[in-house]
Amino acid sequence: MMPVDNFFRSAARWPDRIAVEISAGADQRKINYAELAASVNALAAGLQAIDPAPQSRVGICAYNSFEHLLGWLAAYAAGKVWVPLNPRNGRDELDRIIDLTTPSIIIFDADCSEKFGPTSAHLVAGKDCADTVRAHSSMINLLTVNAGKMPRRYPADGDDLQAIKFTGGSSGMPKGVMQTYRVFNSCIASMIASFGFDMNDRHLLAAPMTHGANTMILPIFAVGGTQLFMDQPSPGAILEAISSMRATTIFVPPTVCYLMLENDRINDVDLSSLRHFIIGGASIRPDVVARAMPIFNHAMETCFGQTEVPQIAICMRADDWQDPANHASTGRATLMTQVGVMDATGNLLPAGETGELVLAGDLVMKGYYKMPEKTAETISDGWLHTGDVGYIDERGFVFIKDRIRDVVVTGGFNVYPNDVEAVLGQHPDVVECVVFGLPDDKWGEAVHAAVELSKLAKCDEAELIDFVKSRLDSIKAPKRIHITDALPRSPVGKVLRREAKTAFATH
């Protein structure tokens, strides 16, 4: 079955339940499941009228909005392959993605109309597109013309594509990851089994739909829950929205969590509705876990995956945090995933031994789009090689040390940047930090760090270095710490180690 069928089943079972609630300035709406399903079917029929071919690509270039959700669901219902076009990316990168995937249709919002260059795709104007000079048609028109119509249903195979999603590019040129119906259905089942979502869950879309937030939508719809839309999110606005909209579920990257904790309103808003404060996209520091748990209603959970194995290969549930020994863990394998640790010769290692983290199961991608050689490098004998170094303890908890390529070899010793970041981040003046190696005549590589400090910080570089030395072996302590107003980040807020390394190489 198609993953979007989980939404339509809920619409048939609970037509009057609220599927979407919007609180974005003057836009205050509630849409029930029956209304949303009718709109999805109408728009899907309209997309098929433009291009009837199943498995053709539909690009969506938009920020979070109800219209984005509607186009996303309609693309699936029409049997299309979704290509997310993150408007936070540069125009050159979006043009490369469009050239590679050749979408026949692109849906875009008014504020995204110039985010990409000339294209042969049929352009559909979405949210706030009063001036449709660039568009061939509009979402409003397609909904009106096709009201009451049903899209044609095509036979669904588990290996058919649901999406081509591009890696963040933090390790080089972005790669198109082919995610199938089987992958998405496994993701839905694993999310529900891991976090226990039910019809009372209210999911606040705080992270971009082009990234991690989209993986939460269909699991919430599958159980009859509600999607919540707010104005363009900021840490303070997210806190206010959790309180005012009584959100139970939210997904954010660690950076947003850190900024929420630093926000002036953190102790004033009511966060008691939270049941699932889910963090993903990068590791969260153990010291932050201890501080954040009581603030976020003891609802903190994490999910680990990659674009190649979306979102929920490994997870930490709220009750897993009760043992402080788990605070540095990524969690345990989820329902549809096998997790192993492998040495350089391809042998699986026993508990406690460090090697490369490998994953297998129905969550694993079909491969990289038009990159068979890269696919063969990444998936071998059924195991996907993550590029992460770590180990699994006797209880099945996974501990990720670092990316293989990020290990700093200094004076013949391996230093894992995550270990240093976990300590440096405990300094009360440090908001966020990143650790990396730079060439050094004496050490081969020297450990360096870059930090963002809090507004009232009084510390200097020497104090920070001494702070780390007092808690770690001196070989692991940074030789230099670069204090900066802003660390380099990806469009979704993830700190970019490689860019930081380049930026501070000449300091």
Secondary structure, DSSP 8 states (H G I E B T S, - for coil): --TTHHHHHHHHH-TTSEEEEEEETTEEEEEEHHHHHHHHHHHHHHHHHH---TT-EEEEE--SSHHHHHHHHHHHHTT-EEEE--TTS-HHHHHHHHHHH--SEEEE-GGGTTSS---SSEEEE-TT----SS-SEEHHHHHHHTTT---------TTSEEEEEE---TTSS--EEEEEHHHHHHHHHHHHHHH---TT-EEE--S-TTTTTHHHHHHHHHTT-EEEEESS--HHHHHHHHHHHT--EEEE-HHHHHHHHHSTTTTTS--TT-SEEEE-SS---HHHHHHHHHHTTT-EEEEEEETTEEEEEEEE-GGGGGSGGGTT--BEE-TTEEEEEE-TTS-B--TT--EEEEEEETTS-SEETT-HHHHHHHEETTEEEEEEEEEE-TTS-EEEEEEGGG-EEETTEEE-HHHHHHHHTTSTTEEEEEEEEEEETTTEEEEEEEEEE-TT----HHHHHHHHHTTS-GGGS-SEEEE-S---B-TTS-B-HHHHHHHTTT-
